[in-house]
Amino acid sequence: MTYAGLIAMAMSGRGRMTTDQIYSRVWHTARREKFPLSFHWRATTRNTLQRHSRQSPKFVEPNLFIQREHGVWECRR
């Protein structure tokens, strides 16, 4: 599993979420799935959200996340 997959799993079916809500769900999902989080997992989470959002200049496929406003995200799945 990748960080993008972990984040998508954590956000799935939850609608719009703030980054703090995403951090909480990612942490819980990683523990449940036994996914090892890096030391800088929050920064990696933010970077992954941006990389997989078409609105970001950092965008790379796949387009998994939508930034609704600053600090508010939604999963496309």
URSUL-V77683 format. One record per backbone hydrogen bond with DSSP energy under -1.0 kcal/mol. CO is the residue of the C=O (numbers start at 1). NH is the residue of the N-H. E is the energy in kcal/mol with one decimal. If there is no record, write none. Layout:
BEGIN
co=CO nh=NH e=E
co=CO nh=NH e=E
END
This chain:
BEGIN
co=2 nh=6 e=-2.4
co=3 nh=7 e=-2.9
co=4 nh=8 e=-2.5
co=5 nh=9 e=-2.4
co=6 nh=10 e=-2.4
co=7 nh=11 e=-2.2
co=8 nh=12 e=-1.6
co=11 nh=14 e=-2.2
co=17 nh=73 e=-3.1
co=18 nh=22 e=-2.4
co=19 nh=23 e=-2.8
co=20 nh=24 e=-1.9
co=21 nh=25 e=-2.3
co=22 nh=26 e=-3.1
co=23 nh=27 e=-2.6
co=24 nh=28 e=-2.2
co=25 nh=29 e=-2.9
co=26 nh=30 e=-2.9
co=27 nh=31 e=-2.0
co=28 nh=32 e=-2.3
co=29 nh=33 e=-2.7
co=30 nh=35 e=-2.6
co=38 nh=41 e=-1.3
co=40 nh=44 e=-2.2
co=41 nh=45 e=-2.3
co=42 nh=46 e=-2.4
co=43 nh=47 e=-2.6
co=44 nh=48 e=-2.5
co=45 nh=49 e=-2.4
co=46 nh=50 e=-2.2
co=47 nh=51 e=-2.9
co=48 nh=52 e=-1.8
co=50 nh=53 e=-1.5
co=51 nh=60 e=-3.0
co=52 nh=64 e=-1.6
co=52 nh=65 e=-2.5
co=53 nh=56 e=-2.2
co=56 nh=59 e=-1.5
co=62 nh=64 e=-1.2
co=64 nh=76 e=-3.4
co=66 nh=74 e=-1.8
co=69 nh=72 e=-2.5
co=71 nh=19 e=-1.4
co=72 nh=68 e=-2.0
co=72 nh=69 e=-1.3
co=73 nh=17 e=-3.0
co=74 nh=66 e=-2.9
END
